Protein backbone atom coordinates (compact mmCIF):
# COMPACT_ATOMS: atom_id res chain seq x y z
CA UNK A 1 0.00 0.00 0.00
CA UNK A 2 2.85 2.42 0.78
CA UNK A 3 4.25 1.71 -2.66
CA UNK A 4 0.99 2.97 -4.21
CA UNK A 5 1.42 6.30 -2.42
CA UNK A 6 4.98 6.51 -3.65
CA UNK A 7 3.53 6.28 -7.15
CA UNK A 8 1.09 9.09 -6.32
CA UNK A 9 4.01 11.24 -5.14
CA UNK A 10 6.05 10.49 -8.27
CA UNK A 11 3.18 11.11 -10.69
CA UNK A 12 2.05 14.29 -8.95
CA UNK A 13 5.63 15.58 -8.96
CA UNK A 14 6.00 14.86 -12.68
CA UNK A 15 2.75 16.64 -13.50
CA UNK A 16 3.68 19.57 -11.25
CA UNK A 17 7.08 19.94 -12.89
CA UNK A 18 5.77 19.72 -16.44
CA UNK A 19 2.92 22.12 -15.73
CA UNK A 20 5.34 24.62 -14.21
CA UNK A 21 7.57 24.42 -17.27
CA UNK A 22 4.65 25.28 -19.56
CA UNK A 23 3.18 27.95 -17.30
CA UNK A 24 0.05 26.00 -16.35
CA UNK A 25 0.00 27.49 -12.88
CA UNK A 26 -3.29 26.09 -11.59
CA UNK A 27 -2.31 22.59 -12.68
CA UNK A 28 1.13 23.10 -11.12
CA UNK A 29 -0.43 24.17 -7.82
CA UNK A 30 -3.04 21.40 -7.76
CA UNK A 31 -0.55 18.63 -8.51
CA UNK A 32 1.84 20.16 -5.97
CA UNK A 33 -0.88 19.97 -3.34
CA UNK A 34 -1.42 16.27 -4.07
CA UNK A 35 2.31 15.66 -3.85
CA UNK A 36 2.65 17.54 -0.57
CA UNK A 37 -0.30 15.78 1.04
CA UNK A 38 1.02 12.36 -0.01
CA UNK A 39 4.51 13.19 1.30
CA UNK A 40 2.95 14.24 4.62
CA UNK A 41 1.12 10.93 4.86
CA UNK A 42 -2.32 12.44 4.21
CA UNK A 43 -3.01 9.66 1.78
CA UNK A 44 -6.80 9.82 1.71
CA UNK A 45 -6.73 13.58 1.10
CA UNK A 46 -4.15 13.25 -1.65
CA UNK A 47 -6.15 10.52 -3.37
CA UNK A 48 -9.32 12.63 -3.09
CA UNK A 49 -7.59 15.48 -4.95
CA UNK A 50 -6.62 13.34 -7.92
CA UNK A 51 -10.00 14.04 -9.53
CA UNK A 52 -9.23 17.75 -9.15
CA UNK A 53 -5.93 17.29 -10.96
CA UNK A 54 -7.73 15.54 -13.81
CA UNK A 55 -10.36 18.29 -14.03
CA UNK A 56 -7.74 21.05 -14.04
CA UNK A 57 -5.72 19.15 -16.65
CA UNK A 58 -8.74 18.92 -18.95
CA UNK A 59 -9.49 22.62 -18.46
CA UNK A 60 -5.85 23.49 -19.14
CA UNK A 61 -5.83 21.45 -22.35
CA UNK A 62 -9.04 23.10 -23.50
CA UNK A 63 -7.56 26.55 -22.89
CA UNK A 64 -4.34 25.60 -24.67
CA UNK A 65 -6.26 24.30 -27.68
CA UNK A 66 -8.43 27.41 -27.82
CA UNK A 67 -5.41 29.69 -27.61
CA UNK A 68 -2.85 27.92 -29.76
CA UNK A 69 -4.50 25.38 -32.01
CA UNK A 70 -7.08 27.80 -33.42
CA UNK A 71 -4.37 30.44 -33.84
CA UNK A 72 -2.29 27.99 -35.90
CA UNK A 73 -5.29 27.13 -38.11
CA UNK A 74 -5.96 30.81 -38.88
CA UNK A 75 -2.32 31.45 -39.78
CA UNK A 76 -2.12 28.60 -42.28
N, C-alpha and C positions, 0 to 999 in steps of 0.2 A: 504493500500500500504506500509506503514512503517513497518507493521508486516512482509511483504514478505522480506524486507531487513534485518530484524532481523534474519530471517531464513537463509539468505545468510551468515550473520556474523557467526551464530552458526555452520553451515555446513562447512564453510571455516576454522573456528577455529579447528573443530574436525579433518578435513583432515590434516591441518597443524600439529597438535599435533601428530597424528598417524604417519604421514610421518617422522617427526623428530625423533620419537622413533625408527623407523626402518632404519634410515639413508638415507631416500630418499630425499636428500637435494633439488633437483630442484622442486620436488612436494611440499615440505615444503615451499620453497620460493614463489612459484607461488600461493599457497593457502593463504599464509600470505599476499601477495599483494592484493588479492581479499578481504580478511578480513579488511585490513587497509583502502582500498578505500571505502568499505561499511561503516566502522565506521566514516570515514571523510565526509560521505554524498555524495561521488562521485558514486552514484548508477548506472548510466549508464555505467561508466567505469568498475565498479566491475562486473556487469552483462556481459559486453563484454568479460571479462577475463575468464568467466566460461568455455568457449570452450577450452581455453588454459589449464585449470586445467584438463579437461577430456583428452586432448591429452597427457599431461605429465603423467597422471595416466596410460594410456594405454601403453605408452613407458616404464614406470617404471615396470609395470607388465610383459611386454615382457622381459625386462632385468633380472628381478628376475627369471622368468621361465627358461630363457637360462642359468643362472648361477647356480640355485639351483635345479630345477626339473631335468634337464639332468644329473647333478652330482649325484643325488639320484638314477636315473635309472642305471647309470654305476656302482654304488657301490653294487647294489643288486645282 
